């Protein structure tokens, strides 16, 4: 059984910063890509950032230069440093990881709410 547990969400004023963490646990043989998506009510879940096992990154245009994704492979953990936050960044943020146990599949966290006030 694999679990992804997010932490670090909360309420912040516009221009502020938050750091999200997501730790994977369980019977994990290997982890490939990890990343973050976000979702607001009535909208589809959208990609925020991804990172490969060797550290290559990809960002949504809306967060480039403000957000930084990183990972610690020794801890099976992915991070999202969010700076210069805007009200439009308000969403539930979900982490995911492509994990090999007996086979490869995507696993998702339960989400953490980020609220940016103006």
KEDREN-507659 format. One record per residue (C-alpha): residue in three letters; x, y, z. Coordinates in steps of 0.1 Angstrom, whole numbers, padded with zeros to 4 digits. Example, Ala and Ser with C-alpha at 12.3 -4.5 7.8 and 13.67 -1.06 7.14 Angstrom:
! KEDREN-507659
+-----+-------+-------+-------+
| res |    c1 |    c2 |    c3 |
+-----+-------+-------+-------+
| ALA |  0123 | -0045 |  0078 |
| SER |  0137 | -0011 |  0071 |
+-----+-------+-------+-------+
***
This chain:
! KEDREN-507659
+-----+-------+-------+-------+
| res |    c1 |    c2 |    c3 |
+-----+-------+-------+-------+
| UNK |  0000 |  0000 |  0000 |
| UNK |  0014 |  0034 | -0010 |
| UNK |  0003 |  0067 |  0005 |
| UNK |  0011 |  0103 | -0005 |
| UNK |  0007 |  0128 |  0023 |
| UNK |  0008 |  0165 |  0016 |
| UNK |  0015 |  0193 |  0041 |
| UNK |  0022 |  0230 |  0041 |
| UNK | -0010 |  0245 |  0027 |
| UNK | -0028 |  0274 |  0044 |
| UNK | -0038 |  0311 |  0042 |
| UNK | -0013 |  0337 |  0030 |
| UNK | -0015 |  0373 |  0018 |
| UNK | -0008 |  0382 | -0018 |
| UNK |  0029 |  0385 | -0023 |
| UNK |  0037 |  0359 |  0004 |
| UNK |  0052 |  0325 |  0002 |
| UNK |  0044 |  0289 |  0011 |
| UNK |  0062 |  0256 |  0008 |
| UNK |  0043 |  0224 |  0001 |
| UNK |  0057 |  0190 |  0009 |
| UNK |  0045 |  0156 | -0002 |
| UNK |  0060 |  0124 |  0012 |
| UNK |  0054 |  0090 | -0004 |
| UNK |  0054 |  0059 |  0019 |
| UNK |  0048 |  0022 |  0016 |
| UNK |  0063 | -0006 | -0003 |
| UNK |  0080 |  0015 | -0030 |
| UNK |  0106 |  0000 | -0054 |
| UNK |  0111 |  0031 | -0075 |
| UNK |  0097 |  0065 | -0082 |
| UNK |  0098 |  0081 | -0116 |
| UNK |  0081 |  0115 | -0121 |
| UNK |  0066 |  0135 | -0092 |
| UNK |  0047 |  0167 | -0093 |
| UNK |  0019 |  0190 | -0084 |
| UNK | -0015 |  0198 | -0099 |
| UNK | -0041 |  0222 | -0086 |
| UNK | -0079 |  0225 | -0089 |
| UNK | -0105 |  0252 | -0082 |
| UNK | -0142 |  0246 | -0080 |
| UNK | -0158 |  0241 | -0114 |
| UNK | -0125 |  0238 | -0132 |
| UNK | -0104 |  0209 | -0143 |
| UNK | -0073 |  0199 | -0125 |
| UNK | -0043 |  0217 | -0140 |
| UNK | -0006 |  0209 | -0141 |
| UNK |  0015 |  0232 | -0119 |
| UNK |  0050 |  0216 | -0120 |
| UNK |  0067 |  0182 | -0125 |
| UNK |  0101 |  0168 | -0118 |
| UNK |  0118 |  0137 | -0131 |
| UNK |  0139 |  0113 | -0111 |
| UNK |  0170 |  0130 | -0123 |
| UNK |  0158 |  0165 | -0116 |
| UNK |  0145 |  0178 | -0149 |
| UNK |  0116 |  0202 | -0143 |
| UNK |  0086 |  0215 | -0161 |
| UNK |  0063 |  0244 | -0151 |
| UNK |  0029 |  0258 | -0161 |
| UNK |  0035 |  0292 | -0177 |
| UNK |  0014 |  0309 | -0150 |
| UNK |  0038 |  0299 | -0122 |
| UNK |  0072 |  0301 | -0140 |
| UNK |  0097 |  0322 | -0121 |
| UNK |  0075 |  0322 | -0090 |
| UNK |  0073 |  0285 | -0081 |
| UNK |  0102 |  0260 | -0077 |
| UNK |  0097 |  0222 | -0076 |
| UNK |  0124 |  0200 | -0060 |
| UNK |  0126 |  0165 | -0046 |
| UNK |  0146 |  0145 | -0021 |
| UNK |  0149 |  0110 | -0034 |
| UNK |  0163 |  0097 | -0001 |
| UNK |  0130 |  0107 |  0016 |
| UNK |  0107 |  0100 | -0014 |
| UNK |  0095 |  0136 | -0010 |
| UNK |  0086 |  0163 | -0034 |
| UNK |  0084 |  0200 | -0026 |
| UNK |  0068 |  0231 | -0041 |
| UNK |  0082 |  0264 | -0031 |
| UNK |  0057 |  0291 | -0040 |
| UNK |  0067 |  0327 | -0039 |
| UNK |  0050 |  0360 | -0050 |
| UNK |  0017 |  0343 | -0045 |
| UNK | -0014 |  0358 | -0062 |
| UNK | -0051 |  0354 | -0054 |
| UNK | -0055 |  0334 | -0086 |
| UNK | -0031 |  0307 | -0071 |
| UNK | -0059 |  0299 | -0046 |
| UNK | -0067 |  0262 | -0051 |
| UNK | -0065 |  0227 | -0037 |
| UNK | -0030 |  0214 | -0046 |
| UNK | -0025 |  0177 | -0052 |
| UNK |  0008 |  0159 | -0054 |
| UNK |  0013 |  0128 | -0076 |
| UNK |  0040 |  0103 | -0081 |
| UNK |  0046 |  0076 | -0107 |
| UNK |  0056 |  0047 | -0086 |
| UNK |  0067 |  0011 | -0091 |
| UNK |  0056 | -0014 | -0066 |
| UNK |  0047 | -0046 | -0084 |
| UNK |  0039 | -0024 | -0115 |
| UNK |  0040 |  0012 | -0125 |
| UNK |  0011 |  0035 | -0117 |
| UNK |  0002 |  0070 | -0106 |
| UNK | -0006 |  0077 | -0070 |
| UNK | -0022 |  0109 | -0057 |
| UNK | -0024 |  0127 | -0024 |
| UNK | -0056 |  0139 | -0009 |
| UNK | -0049 |  0176 | -0015 |
| UNK | -0039 |  0206 |  0005 |
| UNK | -0058 |  0239 |  0004 |
| UNK | -0038 |  0271 | -0005 |
| UNK | -0057 |  0304 |  0000 |
| UNK | -0042 |  0336 | -0011 |
| UNK | -0059 |  0368 |  0001 |
| UNK | -0058 |  0401 | -0017 |
+-----+-------+-------+-------+
***
